[in-house]
Amino acid sequence: MTQADSFWSGAAVVTGAGSGLGASMVQRFASVGMAIVALDIDGDRAQQTADAVVAAGGKAIAMGVDVAD
């Protein structure tokens, strides 16, 4: 396994995962097999993103957090 392969087989913690660039990053990382922790100030939107990953066969959890705290 190369270092790049090792990276892509890990997990990603994505802030702003409820929409926009964050949600796009979640989908990309999940598409290569990474497990996802989807974080967003709007917990419901983070959960929707995580649910989409799980529905596509991936692994994801969501949490509503304010990273500014």
Summary of the structure (lengths in Angstrom):
residues: 69
radius of gyration: 11.7
end to end distance: 38.2
largest distance: 38.2
contacts: 213
relative contact order: 0.22
helix: 45%
strand: 23%
